[in-house]
């Protein structure tokens, strides 16, 4: 059983979003993000001129060598 995002019907009742509604929202978000300028605080971009906001470390088990490896990514 998977969990689906909920929407409000305005009367206090909640209902799960349909897959079509989720896809539409993802499409609209993509269109909006695609029209943003790179100077917008919420813009997604591929350049390296933005200020780092943190990092995370991805740890994974290497079955071939039997060791735990990790790699740190900056955000």
C-alpha positions in Angstrom: 0.0 0.0 0.0 1.5 3.3 -1.0 0.9 6.7 0.4 -0.4 9.4 -1.8 -0.5 13.2 -1.2 -3.8 14.6 0.1 -5.9 17.5 -1.2 -8.6 19.4 0.6 -12.1 19.4 -0.8 -12.9 22.7 1.1 -15.4 21.1 3.5 -12.8 19.7 5.9 -12.6 16.3 4.1 -9.4 15.2 2.6 -8.9 13.0 -0.5 -5.9 11.4 -2.1 -4.6 13.0 -5.3 -5.0 10.9 -8.4 -1.9 10.0 -10.4 -3.1 12.3 -13.2 -3.3 15.2 -10.7 0.2 14.5 -9.4 1.6 14.4 -12.9 -0.1 17.7 -13.8 1.3 19.4 -10.7 4.8 18.1 -11.5 4.5 19.4 -15.0 3.3 22.8 -13.8 6.2 23.0 -11.3 8.7 22.1 -14.1 7.2 24.9 -16.3 7.5 27.4 -13.5 11.0 26.4 -12.6 12.0 26.5 -16.3 10.9 30.1 -16.7 12.7 31.5 -13.6 15.8 33.6 -13.9 19.0 32.3 -12.4 19.0 35.3 -10.0 15.8 34.1 -8.3 16.4 32.7 -4.8 14.3 29.6 -5.6 15.9 28.9 -9.0 17.5 25.6 -9.9 20.7 26.0 -11.9 23.7 24.1 -13.0 26.4 26.8 -12.4 28.8 26.8 -9.5 28.3 30.5 -8.5 25.7 29.8 -5.8 26.4 29.7 -2.1 26.7 26.2 -0.6 23.9 25.5 1.9 25.4 22.3 3.4 26.5 18.8 2.5 25.5 15.2 3.0 27.4 11.9 3.1 26.3 8.9 1.1 27.5 5.7 2.7 27.2 2.4 0.8 28.3 -1.2 1.3 30.6 -2.6 -1.4 29.9 -6.2 -1.6 32.9 -7.0 -3.7 35.4 -5.6 -1.2 33.3 -6.1 1.9 33.8 -2.6 3.1 31.6 0.5 3.7 32.5 3.4 1.4 31.2 6.9 1.5 31.2 10.0 -0.6 30.3 13.6 0.5 28.2 15.9 -1.7 27.9 19.6 -1.4 24.5 21.2 -1.7 
